């Protein structure tokens, strides 16, 4: 997941700080809970003992509601 909001090309950058914060938060959740890292072979949250399984995108979307 690449955050195009950080690059200020055209309308890819966030116009509102609140939208930027939400996009950054989603990126952190995906990186730590859903992405299996090559060197760890698990997610960082699983390595730290915070999570017991790899989260799916459906579980992350449920947090938005």
C-alpha positions in Angstrom: 0.0 0.0 0.0 1.6 3.2 -1.1 0.5 6.6 0.2 0.2 8.9 -2.8 -1.1 11.6 -0.5 2.4 12.3 0.6 3.5 13.3 -2.9 2.2 16.6 -4.1 1.7 16.0 -7.8 -1.8 16.9 -8.7 -4.9 16.1 -6.8 -3.2 13.1 -5.1 -2.3 15.1 -2.1 -4.7 15.6 0.8 -6.6 18.9 0.8 -7.8 18.4 4.4 -5.6 17.4 7.3 -8.3 15.1 8.6 -8.3 13.1 5.3 -4.5 12.9 5.5 -4.6 11.6 9.1 -7.2 8.9 8.1 -5.1 7.7 5.1 -2.0 7.6 7.2 -3.8 5.6 10.0 -5.1 3.1 7.4 -1.6 2.7 6.1 -0.2 2.0 9.6 -2.9 -0.6 10.4 -2.3 -2.4 7.1 1.5 -2.4 7.5 1.4 -3.7 11.1 -1.6 -6.1 11.0 -2.2 -7.3 7.5 1.1 -7.3 5.6 3.4 -10.3 6.2 7.0 -9.1 6.2 9.6 -11.1 4.4 12.2 -11.2 7.1 9.8 -11.8 10.0 7.5 -14.2 8.1 4.7 -12.8 10.2 3.1 -9.3 10.7 4.8 -6.9 13.1 1.8 -7.1 15.4 2.0 -10.8 15.6 5.7 -10.6 16.3 5.0 -8.1 19.1 2.3 -10.4 20.5 -0.5 -7.8 19.9 -2.4 -10.0 17.3 -2.8 -13.7 16.9 -3.6 -13.8 13.2 -3.1 -11.9 9.9 -6.0 -9.4 9.5 -8.0 -9.4 6.3 -9.0 -6.2 4.6 -12.6 -6.9 5.7 -11.5 -6.7 9.3 -9.8 -3.4 8.7 -12.8 -2.0 7.0 -15.0 -3.1 9.9 -12.9 -0.8 12.1 -14.1 2.2 10.1 -17.7 1.7 11.0 
